[in-house]
Amino acid sequence: MRPSKRETLLDTAERLFYEEGFHATGIDRVVAEAGVARMTLYNHFPSKDDLVRAVIERRQGRFFAEIHRAIEARGAESALDAVVAVHCLWLRSVSRHGCMLIKAMGEYERHGADIHALTQRLKHDLLALIRDALALDGEPAQEAPAERVLLVLEGANALVPVLGVERTVDHIQYMVPAVLAVEAA
């Protein structure tokens, strides 16, 4: 079954925004590569900012859904290990050039407060998810350990283009337990 035109637009925009940047990618490019009329885009997304928001929300929704599935199916693995495993999987398959949300934060910091606020909210949602995973693992309900884990994961997002995926994943798998060991000491 072919994807709907809306899904085709979202897929195309996500790829272009990620590879080339939000501001560098124009609506004409999105509709041309999606193979739809400009009016079709505007029927689904009244403005480019609406398209950007939809792309970001959909992408992060997929990421969070994958984390929730991994936590539910974790077996003997800790909930935090499930979060880290999904993050590493995404670095290998989806985010080889860094984090789309961080890119959006940078591009929309001065012009596009609503998109910037959306990306910040989604990062806070990820922090809450990490905090919840630690709680499921029996860790005390403290903000600092979750923030430190988030710092490791976000630092990895920033450095994957520099270190490469596998070295970055190796560092994540070393650093997360090390951060928690320091917390426990």
VEXPAZA-614922 format. One line per 4 residues: number of its first residue (from 1); their letters; for each residue x, y, z of N, C-alpha, C. Coordinates in pm, whole numbers, plus 50000, padded with zeros to 5 digits. Each point is the difference from the previous one (the first is absolute). Last residue first. Layout:
BEGIN
NUM	A	X Y Z X Y Z X Y Z | ... .
//
This chain:
BEGIN
185	AAEV	52820 50618 54461 50113 50006 50094 49983 50108 50105 | 49700 49921 49623 49979 49905 50109 50109 50010 50108 | 50024 50262 49598 49882 50040 50078 49983 49913 50123 | 50328 49883 49690 50043 50119 50074 49885 50048 50089 .
181	ALVA	49904 49655 49706 50088 49950 50106 50050 50116 50087 | 49747 50097 49613 49915 49947 50107 50083 49946 50116 | 50226 50153 49618 49928 50113 50061 49916 49952 50117 | 50211 49673 49740 50099 50074 50079 49934 50118 50072 .
177	PVMY	49745 49738 49691 50022 49931 50128 50099 50075 50090 | 49933 50198 49578 49874 49997 50076 50018 49922 50131 | 50368 50027 49679 49974 50119 50083 49873 49990 50084 | 50143 49655 49679 50095 50012 50110 49957 50110 50098 .
173	QIHD	49753 49930 49607 49987 49878 50080 50099 49997 50116 | 50020 50358 49689 49872 50003 50073 49991 49881 50094 | 50367 50011 49708 50013 50098 50109 49871 50010 50082 | 49997 49726 49616 50090 49943 50101 50013 50094 50120 .
169	VTRE	49766 50160 49627 49922 49900 50072 50085 49935 50110 | 50221 50294 49712 49906 50073 50085 49917 49904 50084 | 50285 49820 49677 50078 50054 50113 49910 50075 50096 | 49797 49841 49606 50039 49891 50089 50085 50047 50118 .
165	VGLV	49849 50320 49660 49893 49937 50076 50052 49898 50101 | 50300 50427 49860 49940 49887 49930 49904 49927 50092 | 50250 50416 50089 50060 49874 50042 49954 49880 49918 | 49834 50446 49903 50144 50014 50020 50066 49864 50026 .
161	PVLA	49521 50057 49953 50064 50035 49873 50153 50009 50009 | 49751 49903 50399 49995 49889 49904 50058 50041 49864 | 49935 50288 50403 50131 49951 49959 49997 49887 49898 | 49605 50218 50199 50084 50105 49944 50130 49946 49941 .
157	NAGE	49699 49709 50225 49936 50052 49879 50089 50103 49931 | 50136 49841 50418 50022 49900 49895 49938 50046 49869 | 49918 50253 50380 50139 50019 49957 50035 49903 49889 | 49586 49947 50202 50001 50117 49913 50141 50034 49953 .
153	LVLL	49948 49642 50306 49932 49968 49874 50002 50118 49903 | 50182 50063 50435 50080 49902 49924 49936 49974 49865 | 49758 50271 50293 50120 50070 49953 50090 49906 49919 | 49626 49819 50219 49960 50079 49883 50120 50073 49941 .
149	VREA	50071 49775 50400 49982 49903 49891 49960 50074 49873 | 50028 50259 50381 50134 49958 49958 49993 49897 49888 | 49599 50151 50201 50062 50108 49922 50137 49959 49949 | 49778 49707 50291 49932 50003 49869 50061 50107 49911 .
145	PAEQ	50154 49973 50447 50042 49884 49920 49937 49999 49861 | 49871 50361 50302 50138 50003 49951 50041 49876 49921 | 49564 50064 50234 50014 50058 49866 50141 49985 49943 | 49738 49659 50347 50082 50121 50002 50020 50047 49856 .
141	APEG	49771 49587 50286 49941 50103 49913 50078 50130 50017 | 50212 49492 50065 49928 50105 50071 49952 50108 49902 | 50053 49497 49821 50087 50112 50038 49918 50104 50075 | 49847 49576 49787 50017 50009 50144 50094 50110 50046 .
137	DLAL	49826 49879 49547 50117 49921 50038 50031 50009 50150 | 49653 50256 49804 49964 49860 49977 50113 49906 50042 | 50088 50459 50011 49908 49963 50108 49955 49854 49986 | 50263 50184 49656 50081 49982 50122 49912 49958 50117 .
133	ADRI	49781 50113 49606 50073 49874 49982 50086 49972 50122 | 49777 50412 49983 49906 49890 50023 50068 49864 49987 | 50252 50382 49893 49972 50000 50144 49905 49885 50036 | 50080 50076 49546 50121 49945 50064 49979 49990 50151 .
129	LALL	49664 50212 49759 50002 49858 49965 50120 49930 50064 | 49965 50466 50038 49900 49934 50085 49998 49850 49973 | 50273 50260 49722 50054 49999 50136 49904 49929 50095 | 49850 50075 49568 50101 49894 50001 50064 49990 50138 .
125	DHKL	49701 50349 49933 49926 49873 50001 50097 49882 50001 | 50178 50427 49948 49956 49981 50139 49920 49871 50014 | 50123 50122 49570 50121 49960 50074 49967 49981 50149 | 49659 50164 49727 50027 49861 49966 50127 49949 50069 .
121	RQTL	49886 50456 50046 49902 49916 50069 50027 49852 49974 | 50259 50313 49763 50037 49997 50142 49904 49911 50079 | 49901 50076 49550 50118 49913 50013 50046 49992 50145 | 49643 50291 49903 49961 49861 49977 50119 49907 50019 .
117	AHID	50078 50464 50012 49934 49953 50123 49956 49854 49987 | 50177 50206 49618 50105 49987 50100 49941 49946 50131 | 49699 50110 49667 50073 49877 49963 50113 49975 50099 | 49759 50397 50055 49912 49886 50026 50068 49868 49965 .
113	AGHR	50220 50418 49914 49996 49967 50143 49913 49878 50028 | 50223 50238 49592 49918 49879 50006 49990 49950 50142 | 50389 50287 49860 49882 50022 49916 49921 49870 49995 | 50386 50019 50276 49967 50143 49990 49870 50025 49923 .
109	EYEG	50152 49548 50069 50017 50067 50128 49956 50146 49994 | 50014 49625 49657 49880 50075 50036 50013 50075 50132 | 50350 49719 49802 49948 50080 49888 49883 50089 50040 | 50201 49703 50323 50096 50098 49952 49943 50090 49892 .
105	MAKI	49738 49642 50160 50022 50098 50107 50093 50111 49953 | 49938 49631 49716 49886 50092 49998 50015 50107 50108 | 50320 49658 49992 50014 50082 49879 49888 50104 49994 | 49973 49683 50336 50106 50097 50031 50024 50091 49879 .
101	LMCG	49699 49649 49940 49945 50099 50092 50103 50106 50035 | 50127 49627 49730 49916 50094 49927 49944 50109 50093 | 50469 49725 50075 49859 50005 50042 49922 50107 49924 | 50451 49726 49806 49961 50080 50115 49849 50005 50017 .
97	HRSV	50206 49748 49653 50059 50133 49986 49959 50092 50114 | 49843 49546 49950 50144 49987 49976 50071 50135 49990 | 49526 49801 50125 50063 50127 50039 50151 49999 49983 | 49709 49618 49891 49917 50117 49969 50074 50132 50020 .
93	SRLW	50192 49543 50074 49909 49988 49886 49931 50129 49958 | 50332 49935 50371 50045 49914 49890 49912 50011 49877 | 49885 50229 50398 50126 50056 49948 50048 49920 49880 | 49626 49836 50227 49969 50117 49919 50126 50066 49946 .
89	LCHV	50054 49640 50296 49940 49952 49875 49968 50117 49908 | 50142 50101 50433 50112 49951 49917 49950 49947 49866 | 49676 50133 50313 50078 50117 49958 50115 49957 49907 | 49750 49661 50202 49925 50066 49892 50076 50122 49950 .
85	AVVA	50186 49777 50367 50005 49914 49880 49925 50063 49884 | 49981 50211 50422 50132 50017 49938 50010 49916 49872 | 49611 49950 50259 50006 50136 49945 50131 50020 49925 | 49954 49599 50233 49911 50001 49883 50001 50138 49934 .
81	DLAS	50232 49947 50403 50071 49931 49892 49916 49998 49873 | 49798 50166 50387 50096 50096 49944 50082 49936 49889 | 49703 49727 50234 49925 50096 49918 50095 50101 49938 | 50200 49518 50111 49944 50113 50073 49926 50093 49904 .
77	EAGR	50039 49464 49917 50073 50125 49977 49937 50112 50082 | 49821 49552 49958 50092 50020 50112 50080 50131 49987 | 49578 50000 49709 50042 49877 50068 50089 50032 50118 | 49776 50305 49651 50140 49992 50040 50043 49871 50066 .
73	AEIA	49586 50231 49783 50047 49868 49956 50138 49965 50056 | 49779 50424 50090 49899 49897 50027 50050 49860 49970 | 50276 50369 49894 49986 49989 50145 49901 49889 50035 | 50052 50107 49546 50120 49933 50052 49992 49983 50152 .
69	RHIE	49658 50243 49783 49993 49858 49962 50119 49923 50058 | 50000 50467 50056 49896 49937 50082 49987 49851 49970 | 50293 50253 49730 50052 49987 50136 49898 49930 50090 | 49866 50105 49566 50099 49892 49997 50061 49978 50139 .
65	AFFR	49708 50361 49942 49925 49873 49989 50095 49882 50002 | 50188 50433 49988 49941 49969 50131 49924 49868 49997 | 50174 50152 49589 50109 49971 50093 49945 49960 50137 | 49697 50151 49674 50053 49867 49964 50109 49957 50098 .
61	GQRR	49834 50435 50045 49898 49903 50039 50044 49858 49969 | 50261 50358 49851 50021 49976 50143 49896 49902 50054 | 49956 50126 49549 50129 49932 50020 50021 49967 50148 | 49618 50252 49885 49989 49863 49951 50130 49923 50026 .
57	EIVA	49989 50461 50104 49913 49924 50090 49989 49854 49957 | 50243 50296 49721 50068 49982 50129 49916 49914 50094 | 49809 50120 49585 50115 49911 49980 50068 49970 50134 | 49652 50315 49999 49947 49865 49976 50114 49900 49983 .
53	RVLD	50111 50459 50038 49948 49947 50127 49951 49856 49983 | 50137 50223 49610 50114 49975 50087 49953 49939 50132 | 49669 50146 49703 50066 49880 49949 50118 49962 50090 | 49785 50402 50091 49910 49889 50034 50059 49867 49953 .
49	DKSP	50226 50392 49879 50018 49971 50142 49908 49888 50047 | 49956 50161 49561 50121 49919 50014 50023 49966 50147 | 49496 50085 49875 50125 50076 49988 50119 49904 50011 | 49545 49835 49995 49976 50137 49956 50127 50085 49982 .
45	FHNY	49900 49467 49948 50084 50082 50089 49989 50146 49953 | 49738 49668 49782 50038 49924 50119 50072 50085 50104 | 49868 50184 49585 49877 49941 50053 50027 49923 50129 | 50360 50183 49752 49930 50100 50082 49865 49952 50050 .
41	LTMR	50257 49715 49715 50075 50027 50123 49921 50096 50088 | 49825 49924 49581 49985 49880 50084 50073 50020 50132 | 50049 50324 49664 49871 50013 50070 49975 49879 50091 | 50379 50000 49714 50018 50094 50111 49871 50011 50083 .
37	AVGA	50073 49547 49731 49978 50142 49969 50019 50084 50126 | 50270 49534 49935 49863 50047 50023 49991 50147 49961 | 50397 49685 50038 49917 49974 49883 49855 50038 50019 | 50419 50032 50283 49887 49916 50042 49910 49964 49883 .
33	EAVV	50367 50293 49937 50052 49866 50033 49889 49906 50046 | 49882 50449 49900 50059 49938 49881 50047 49858 50030 | 49836 50267 50355 49892 49953 49912 50055 49933 49875 | 50315 50184 50304 49923 49892 50064 49893 49948 49906 .
29	RDIG	50249 50376 49864 50082 49879 49998 49924 49882 50059 | 49801 50426 50019 50005 49953 49861 50080 49870 49989 | 49984 50226 50417 49876 49928 49970 50002 49945 49858 | 50477 50085 50229 49880 50075 49968 49881 49909 49969 .
25	TAHF	50488 49983 50289 49906 49921 49920 49872 50079 49979 | 50358 50160 50272 50058 49980 49867 49906 49924 49907 | 49897 50077 50465 49991 50125 49923 50054 49984 49858 | 50021 49622 50289 49862 50047 49992 49988 50123 49912 .
21	GEEY	50388 49619 49927 49963 50108 50091 49858 50047 49975 | 50251 49618 49796 50041 50130 49947 49968 50118 50090 | 49911 49519 50099 50122 49999 49920 50050 50140 49967 | 49591 49939 50245 50110 49938 50074 50131 50011 49923 .
17	FLRE	49601 50154 49799 50032 50084 50116 50121 49944 50074 | 49832 49741 49642 50065 50123 49955 50039 50090 50117 | 49761 49599 50095 50130 49969 49940 50074 50128 49961 | 49560 50045 50158 50089 49953 50107 50140 49973 49945 .
13	ATDL	49660 50112 49693 50044 50116 50079 50096 49957 50110 | 49802 49658 49746 50090 50080 49917 50056 50118 50079 | 49672 49730 50207 50123 49923 49977 50103 50083 49925 | 49572 50189 50058 50073 49993 50127 50132 49925 49984 .
9	LTER	49709 50015 49628 50053 50133 50030 50084 49999 50128 | 49774 49607 49890 50108 50023 49904 50064 50136 50024 | 49618 49896 50248 50115 49924 50047 50120 50017 49907 | 49597 50201 49867 50047 50063 50123 50125 49929 50052 .
5	KSPR	49774 49814 49636 50079 50117 49959 50054 50074 50122 | 49918 49481 50064 49917 50115 49964 50091 50116 49958 | 50181 49499 49930 49972 50095 50108 49912 50114 49949 | 49968 49504 49785 50076 50124 49991 49969 50091 50117 .
1	M	49981 49452 49981 49916 50118 50000 50089 50125 50000 .
//
